[in-house]
Amino acid sequence: MLLRCANSSNLLVFTRLILFFYFKLP
């Protein structure tokens, strides 16, 4: 359960990072 929660949090951070770079690129 703990690993699953950590994985979900990691995915959220990764998505936010991708969005940040995507909007900062143009």
N, C-alpha and C positions, 0 to 999 in steps of 0.2 A: 504493500500500500504506500509506504514511504517513497519507494523508488518510483512508483507511478506518479506520485504527486510532484516529485523532483523533475521527472521527465516532462510533465505538463508545464511546469514553471519554465523549464529550459526552452521549450518550444515557443512559449509566449514571448520570452525575451528575444529569441531568435527572430520571430516574426516582426517584433517591434524594431529590431536592428535593421532588418531588410527594408521595412517601410521608411525608416529614417534615411537610409542611404538612397532609396528610390526617389524620395522627395527632394533630397539634397543634390542629387546628380544634375537635374535640369536647372 
